[in-house]
Amino acid sequence: MAIIKNESLGNIGYFSDEKGALTNFIFEILSVEYNDNLYGYFQIKITNDNSKFVVISNISICGLFFRAFQARLLEEGFYVCYPNLNHEIVLDIFSFEFDLFRNRFTNTIMNMN
């Protein structure tokens, strides 16, 4: 299954080639910290209209924390995860975004040398 990140105004979100719309938001990983038995805690910048961003800190998708992911987003605004969004798909989306984060981090380090 392919995850597609759509950033076009008016139709923003993550989509799947198999399941269609998954979210009404996109995000960018700003940082990750590992603690509590190596669980990852992320700081993300999230938007659903490309004109304003909200930063959410200390969010995790590991184990039982997955259930808190959707609730945590709704605390910050109208960031909806559609019913087809299960734990496997959340992991796929974070994997996609983590690759982008790692590439930005690597490029920053390379440009410093």
N, C-alpha and C positions, 0 to 999 in steps of 0.2 A: 504494500500500500504506500502510495506517495503522499507526502504532506506538502501542501502548496500554501505559501504565505502571500496573501493578497493585500497590497498596501494602497489600492486605488480608493480614493475618497468616495464614500457612499456605499462601498461594498467591502469593507475592511474585515480581515479575519483569516483564520486558518481553515483550509478545506482539505478534503481527502478525495482521491480519485474514486474510492469505493463508497464513502459515506456522505459525501457532500459537505455542507457547512458544519464546522465543528465549534467555532467561536465567533463572537462579534468583536474581537480585539486581537491585537498583535502585541508582542513584547520583545524586549531586548534584554539580555542578561548583562548586568553591569558588573557584578562580582559574585564570587562563590566562596564560601568558607566551609571547611569540613570540621565537624566535631560530633559529639554524641555517637560514638561507635562508627565514625566516618560517614554519617549522614551529611548530605550537602545542603547548605542553607544559602539561598540565592537572594540577591538584590536585583529586582527587575524594574524596568521602565515600561509601563503599559499604556496603551492608547486604544481608543476605538473610533477616533475621528481625525487623527493626524494633525490636529491643531493644538492639543494639549496632552501632556503626559503626566502620569502619576507614578511615583517611585514607591515600590513596596519592598520592604526589607524583611529578612528573616523568614522567608517562605521556603518550605521543603515539599518535595513530592515523593519522598521515600516512605515505604511501608504504609502505615496507618495515616500518615500525614497527607496522603492523596485526598482523602475526604475533606480535609481542611482547605485544600487548594481552592476549590470553587467558592466556599464560604468566605474565605479571605479576600478573594477578588470582589465579591459582592459588597463587602464592607467598604470598599474604596469607591464604588460607583457601579454603573450599569454595565458590568463586564460579564457577559453571559457565556456559559459553556453549554452547548446544545446536548440533547440526550444521547447522541451517539458518542460523546466524549467519555471514553472509559480510561482506566489507568494505563493501559498499553498505548493508547493514542497520546495521552499526556506525556508519557516517556518519549514517544517518537517526536513530539513537538519540542520538548526540552533538548533532546539529542540534536535536532536540527539547529536550534538556537545556540546550543553549546558549541557546536562546530563553528558557527559564525563568531561567537565570543572568543574561542581559542585562536581563530585566524586573526582577529583584530589584535589580540594580545601578542601573538607571535610577530605580527607586522610592526607593532609598536616597539618591541624589543629589537627587532632587526633594524629599524630606522634610527635607534639610539646609537648603534655602532658605526 
